[in-house]
Amino acid sequence: MSELENAPTAERLFTSHPRSFEGNRYVYPVISRRAGGVSLGVNLNLDRVCNFDCIYCQVDRSLPGQKQAVDLQRLESELDAAVALAISGRLFEHPPFSGTPKHLRRLNDIALSGDGEPTTYRQFDQVVGVCANVRRRHRLDEVKLVLITNASMFHRERVQRGLAILDQNNGEIWAKLDAGTAAYYRTVARTAVAFKRILENLRDAARVRPLVIQSLFMRIHGEPPPNSEQQAYCARLEEILHAGGRIKLVQIHTIARPPAENWVSPLGDEELQKLAELVRVRTGLNVAVYPRH
C-alpha cells in the first residue's frame, strides 16, 4: 500500500462522505472503497426522512431537512456537470479529491443513496430514468447505476418500474440485510416495516436479477452479534438462494463514521473476517470485507 493511501487526507476521503458539493442540491461525489472509485451520489431525501431508524445511522437528523419535491431538471443538470467533472479528471483538482489515490481516479457508478431510503420517493422511477438518460448521453457503458436500499419498497409498482430501468442500464442493487432474526432486526432497524416483508422483497428481487447484499455488523452495548444471530443471518441468505434468488456478492462492513447511538461501536477486523468466513462456508457465496479503516 502506498504512502498516499495511508495518509490522513486519503483516509478522510473514505470516512467522510458529505452530501454537498459545489452548491449542488442533489448530486455529490464520494471516493468509495466498496465501489473502487468515484461514486456520484444522488440524494432524493433532502427532508432526511427515512422509514428505518437504524441505531448505526450516520446521517445527522438533528439538522433541519428541506421538504420539497425533487426538481428533475436541476437533478439532471447537476448530474451532467458532475459526470463531466469526473470523467475529465477535473474533479481531482478540487480539495479534498486532489488526494485521491491514482487507482481510484475512475468513475465507477451513479448511486441512488442519500439521507433516507431512496425508493420511498414518489417519483423514484422518473429519477432512475433521468440517471439513465445522463449515463446514455455520456456513453458511460461501463458505469453502473447503483441503488443503495433497505429493500422495504420493492413490492411497490413505481419502484418495480424503476428497478426495470436499472436492469436495462447496467444496474446493480445493493440491498441491506443486517440481521438473521426478527428480534435483532427490530433492535437494529427500529422500523415498522416487518422483517418478513424485507426477506420476501429480497427473495423476489433476487429471482429477477442478482443482488449485492450489504450487511453492517457492530457491537451493541459492547457486545458483538451472538453466534446464534450470525448463524441465522447465514440461514436467511441460504433461503434466498434455495428460493431461486441470485446473490452476486455479500459485503460485510462495520461502522466507519459516528453512529446515531453512542452505545454502538465497530467490530474489529478479526471479528469481521471470522464472520465473512462463516458466510463463505455456510453459503458458498462471494464475500467482501470492509473494515473500519
Secondary structure, 3 states (H helix, E strand, C coil): CCHHHHCHHHHHHHHCCCCCCCCCCCEEEEEECCCCEEEEEEECCCCCCCCCCCCCCCCCCCCCCCCCCCCHHHHHHHHHHHHHHHHHCHHHHCCCHHHCCHHHCCEEEEEEECCCCHHHCCCHHHHHHHHHHHHHHCCCCCCEEEEEECCCCCCCHHHHHHHHHHHCCCEEEEEECCCCCHHHHHHHHCCCCCHHHHHHHHHHHHHHCCEEEEEECEEECCECCCHHHHHHHHHHHHHHHHCCCCEEEEEEECCCCCCCCCCEEECCHHHHHHHHHHHHHHHCCCEEEECCC
